[in-house]
Amino acid sequence: MPDRPGLRDRKKEMTRQAISDVATRLFVERGFDKVSVADIAQEADVARKTVFNYFPRKEDLVFDREEEARALVREALAGQRSPVAAFQALMRRLAESRHPLFRISDRPVRFWRMVAESAALTARACELQVTLADDLAGMLSDAVGRPHSDPDARLAATMLMATLVVAYGEALRAFGENRDPGMAFASVMDRGFAGVDAALAGTPYV
């Protein structure tokens, strides 16, 4: 069994989470462009330098869960002969269990409204979507022993990421219209995943 994180590591993670929580609250309340890193540091009772130690860019204070997502995917794909199916199963489990990455409530609605109101955050969100798709393509190709440049892996990753983005957006819209966001998410996700399976038929990914 791996050693539990030491006290120092736990304190670092607690500090990081506290800074992130304060930043998110301030951004949602005031708007991303109206909150400075100095404001966040003061509210979190840390030095401005400490904020940058944990979050090199101001935008990183908003999108701070991508590494958690990568870790979940890496674990799910490890040793799987059909990595696309493993990825799809993971996403369904996360959605059904209302994991924070996919949870739909007033808070994420306000969060994404704040993102939409900032050109910097909108641009960063698009960058992250591309980066995460590239990372997923690498994980998929590794799982079947193909090079990272394999077009099938890149196609699968791009389609999978696009499916999740559209499904999440539809779930947010359903929530705002008093419809079931879980059903809206699942409906789009299932159709998107079916398209991926059809596009990748005959490859080792499905």
Salt bridges, closest charged atoms under 4 A:
GLU29 OE1 - ARG25 NH1 3.74
GLU43 OE2 - ARG25 NH2 2.90
GLU59 OE1 - ARG57 NE 3.79
ASP60 OD1 - ARG124 NH2 3.55
GLU67 OE1 - ARG70 NH1 3.61
GLU67 OE2 - ARG74 NH2 2.66
GLU68 OE1 - ARG65 NH2 2.87
GLU68 OE2 - HIS99 NE2 3.41
GLU127 OE1 - ARG57 NH1 3.99
GLU127 OE1 - ARG124 NH1 3.13
ASP135 OD2 - ARG70 NE 2.51
ASP142 OD1 - HIS148 NE2 2.78
ASP150 OD2 - ARG146 NH1 3.16
ASP152 OD2 - ARG146 NH1 3.10
GLU170 OE1 - ARG173 NH2 3.01
GLU170 OE2 - ARG179 NH2 3.20
GLU177 OE2 - ARG173 NH1 3.27
GLU177 OE1 - ARG179 NE 3.00
ASP190 OD1 - ARG92 NH2 3.25
